[in-house]
C-alpha cells in the first residue's frame, strides 16, 4: 500500500500565479496518490480577485483537488485551517507550501525519499530570491526563538515541510486556533516535543506574480506583537510541562 499525501496550500489574491502552481503540484499528488486517498488542498483565504473562480474551474477537471473558501484571516490562519482539514482526511503525510510560486515541486522528491527517516522533513531557504530584507527577518526570528523558547530551528517559518500525520497532530495542540504564525509555532512544538526533524535546502525563487501583502512596516509590527505572544506562550508551555524544558 502506498503512503497517502495531502498537500496544503493557502491562497490569497493569487490569480496571476495560482493556476500554474496548481498544475505543478497536482502532478505531485497524482504521482503519490495512495489508493485514492491523496489530495491537493487549497485554502482560499477570502481572496477578492479571481482566485476563487480559478479554484472552482480547476476542481471540475481534477478529481484529487479540493478547496475551501474561508473568511480572510491571514496566512497563518489559512495554514491552521488547512492543517485541521488535512488531519481529518487521515492521510499518512501532510505537506505544506505556498501559492506564490516561490517554491518548486522539483525539491519534493528529496523530501519524500527521506520521509521514513524523520517525523518532519523541513525546508531551509539557503539561497533566497526574495531579497536580503526577508532573509534578515528569518535570522532575527531564529534568534528570538532561541532566546524565548530555548530551542534551535533552522528556518522556522519555511513554507516547505513534510510531516507525519501523528507528528503534526501532536504539535497542533500547542498552536492557538488560527494563529498568525502557525508554522513558526509548529517548528517550536516539534522541538519541544522532541520530534525528529530533518532539514533540507530548497530553491526559493522570486515571487512569480501578484503582490506580497506583507510589507516591511507590517513585519516590524508583527515582530513586536509576536515577541510578547511568544513570551506568554513559553510561560504556558512551561506550566504544561511542569517547568521542565
C-alpha positions in Angstrom: 0.0 0.0 0.0 1.3 3.4 -1.0 1.5 6.2 1.6 -1.2 8.8 1.1 -0.4 12.5 1.0 -2.3 15.8 1.4 -0.6 19.0 0.1 -1.9 22.1 1.9 -1.6 25.4 0.1 -3.0 28.7 1.4 -4.0 31.3 -1.2 -5.0 35.0 -1.1 -5.4 37.1 -4.2 -3.2 34.9 -6.3 -5.0 35.0 -9.7 -1.7 35.6 -11.5 0.1 32.5 -10.2 -2.5 30.1 -8.8 -3.3 28.1 -11.9 0.4 27.4 -12.7 1.0 26.4 -9.1 -2.0 24.1 -9.1 -0.8 22.4 -12.3 2.7 21.8 -10.8 1.6 20.4 -7.5 -1.3 18.4 -8.9 1.3 16.3 -10.8 2.9 15.5 -7.4 -0.4 14.4 -5.9 -1.1 12.1 -8.9 2.4 10.6 -8.6 2.0 10.0 -4.8 -1.7 9.0 -4.6 -2.2 6.4 -2.0 -5.2 4.3 -3.0 -7.2 7.4 -3.9 -6.7 9.0 -0.5 -4.3 11.7 -1.5 -5.5 15.3 -2.1 -4.2 18.7 -3.2 -6.0 21.1 -0.7 -6.1 24.8 -1.2 -7.5 27.2 1.4 -8.9 30.3 -0.3 -8.3 33.0 2.4 -11.0 35.4 1.4 -9.5 36.3 -1.9 -11.1 39.4 -3.6 -9.8 38.7 -7.1 -10.4 35.7 -9.5 -8.6 33.2 -7.3 -11.9 31.6 -6.2 -13.1 31.3 -9.8 -9.9 29.6 -10.9 -10.1 27.1 -8.0 -13.7 26.3 -8.8 -12.9 25.6 -12.5 -9.8 23.5 -11.6 -11.8 21.3 -9.2 -14.2 20.4 -12.1 -11.5 18.6 -14.0 -9.1 17.4 -11.3 -10.6 14.8 -9.0 -7.8 14.8 -6.5 -8.1 18.5 -5.9 -10.3 20.1 -3.2 -10.5 23.7 -1.9 -12.3 25.6 0.9 -13.4 29.2 0.9 -12.7 30.8 4.3 -13.1 34.3 5.7 -9.9 36.2 5.4 -7.8 35.6 8.5 -4.2 35.9 7.2 -1.6 33.4 6.1 -1.2 31.7 9.5 -4.9 31.3 9.9 -5.3 29.8 6.4 -2.5 27.3 7.2 -4.1 26.4 10.5 -7.4 25.8 8.7 -5.6 23.7 6.1 -3.9 21.5 8.6 -7.1 21.0 10.5 -8.9 19.8 7.4 -5.9 17.7 6.3 -5.8 15.9 9.6 -9.4 15.0 9.2 -8.6 13.4 5.8 -6.4 10.8 7.6 -3.5 10.9 5.1 -0.2 9.4 6.2 1.7 12.5 5.4 0.9 16.2 5.2 2.9 18.7 3.2 2.6 22.5 3.1 3.8 25.1 0.7 2.6 28.5 -0.6 0.8 29.7 -3.7 3.1 32.4 -4.9 5.3 30.2 -7.0 8.5 30.8 -4.9 8.9 27.1 -4.1 9.2 24.4 -6.7 8.0 20.8 -6.8 11.4 19.8 -8.1 12.6 19.7 -4.5 9.8 17.4 -3.3 11.3 14.0 -4.2 14.2 14.5 -1.9 11.8 15.2 1.0 9.5 12.2 0.1 12.5 9.9 -0.2 13.5 10.8 3.4 10.0 10.6 5.0 10.8 7.4 6.9 13.9 8.9 8.5 12.2 11.7 10.5 8.9 12.9 11.9 9.3 16.1 9.9 11.4 17.0 6.9 11.8 20.7 6.9 12.9 23.0 4.1 15.6 25.6 4.7 15.9 28.6 2.4 19.6 28.9 1.9 19.7 31.0 -1.3 16.7 33.3 -1.3 15.2 35.1 -4.2 13.0 37.4 -2.1 15.8 39.8 -1.1 18.1 40.4 1.9 15.4 42.0 4.0 13.4 38.8 4.2 16.5 36.8 4.9 17.3 39.2 7.8 13.8 38.7 9.2 14.3 35.0 9.3 17.7 35.3 11.0 16.2 37.6 13.7 13.3 35.1 14.1 15.8 32.3 14.7 17.5 34.3 17.4 14.1 35.2 19.1 13.0 31.6 19.1 16.4 30.6 20.6 16.1 33.2 23.4 12.4 32.9 24.2 11.7 29.2 23.7 15.3 27.9 24.2 15.1 25.7 21.1 17.1 25.8 17.8 15.4 26.0 14.4 17.0 26.2 11.0 14.2 28.1 9.2 11.1 28.2 11.5 8.7 29.8 9.0 9.8 28.0 5.9 6.7 27.1 3.7 8.1 23.7 2.6 7.6 20.9 5.2 6.6 17.3 5.0 5.1 15.9 8.3 3.9 12.6 9.5 0.2 12.9 10.4 0.9 11.9 14.1 3.7 14.5 14.5 1.5 17.3 13.1 -1.4 16.3 15.2 0.7 16.4 18.4 2.3 19.7 17.5 -1.1 21.4 16.7 -2.1 21.0 20.3 0.5 23.7 21.1 -0.8 26.2 18.5 -3.7 28.6 19.3 -6.5 28.4 16.8 -5.9 30.4 13.6 -2.6 31.8 15.0 -1.0 34.3 12.7 2.4 32.4 12.8 1.2 28.9 12.8 4.2 27.4 11.0 6.6 29.2 13.4 4.9 27.7 16.5 4.7 24.3 14.8 8.5 24.4 14.4 8.9 25.3 18.1 6.4 22.5 19.0 8.4 19.9 17.1 11.5 20.7 19.0 9.7 21.0 22.4 8.1 17.6 21.8 11.4 16.1 20.8 10.3 15.1 17.3 12.9 14.1 14.9 13.3 17.0 12.4 15.5 16.7 9.3 16.4 19.9 7.4 17.0 20.0 3.7 17.9 23.1 1.5 15.3 24.2 -1.0 15.2 26.5 -4.0 13.3 29.7 -3.1 12.6 31.9 -6.2 11.4 35.4 -6.6 7.7 35.8 -6.2 6.2 34.7 -9.6 3.4 37.2 -9.8 1.0 39.2 -7.7 1.8 41.5 -4.8 3.1 40.4 -1.4 0.6 41.6 1.2 3.2 41.9 3.9 5.4 44.9 3.8 8.4 45.9 6.0 6.3 48.0 8.3 3.8 45.2 8.8 6.7 42.8 9.5 8.0 45.1 12.3 4.6 45.4 13.8 4.1 41.7 13.7 7.5 41.2 15.2 6.7 43.3 18.3 3.4 41.6 18.7 5.0 38.1 18.3 7.7 38.8 20.8 5.1 39.5 23.5 3.0 36.5 22.4 6.0 34.2 22.3 6.9 35.1 25.9 3.4 34.4 27.1 3.2 31.1 25.2 6.5 30.0 26.6 5.2 30.5 30.1 2.2 28.4 29.3 4.3 25.7 27.8 6.5 25.6 30.9 3.4 25.2 33.1 2.1 22.4 30.8 5.5 20.6 31.1 5.7 21.1 34.9 8.5 23.7 34.5 10.7 21.3 32.5 12.3 22.2 29.2 
